[in-house]
Amino acid sequence: MHRKGFTLVELLLVLLVVALVAAIVVPLLRRPGSAHEARLAAAELALLCREARQEARRTGRDHGVLLAATARRTTAMLRSRDAVGAIVRPERPTQPVHIDAAVACSVDGRPLAAGDEAAVWFVAVGPAADAVIRLGDDERTAPRVVIGGWSGLIRQLPGGRAADPPASVLESFWEAQCRTLHP
């Protein structure tokens, strides 16, 4: 007599196959989301840096992007310096950029851990400091925001490449001209 149904061995084999497929597929589904979030955060960060540069030129006061890391996220905020050099909120408030803690963030090669802060400043007149803000663990392929100190040019490199693309001829020329004007 045959009963209709499945044996315990058959059920365990099906559960094993489902577990193996899930173990393979779930990590693959997560990676693009994290990389996509990092690229979006890099684009927003580049816009915030451009706004800081414009505000510095418009107001005649130093403006910068302050990055503050917590256990849950890194927040990038526009800030300015007053006459005595204290860091204050700018005249025109802006929306901060929130970067999920799953996306590693570093400034000039120094990773930001919970409780750390870093800033990239733009001066009203003259060159700013060169800076690279990287969003991700992989130094070669993570999206990043590159700030040319002499020219003030801000480039967002989307990541996913083994090396940075070469600067355009115009950017290279502009950097060289700025370096000769401000030795």
Secondary structure, 3 states (H helix, E strand, C coil): CCCCCCCHHHHHHHHHHHHHHHHHHHHHHHHHHHHHHHHHHHHHHHHHHHHHHHHHHHHCCCEEEEEEECCCEEEEEEEEECCCCCEECCCCCCCCEEEECCCCEEECCEECCCCCEEEEEECCCCCCCCEEEEECCCCCCCCEEEECCCCCCEEEECCCCCCCCCCCHHHHHHHHHHHHHCC
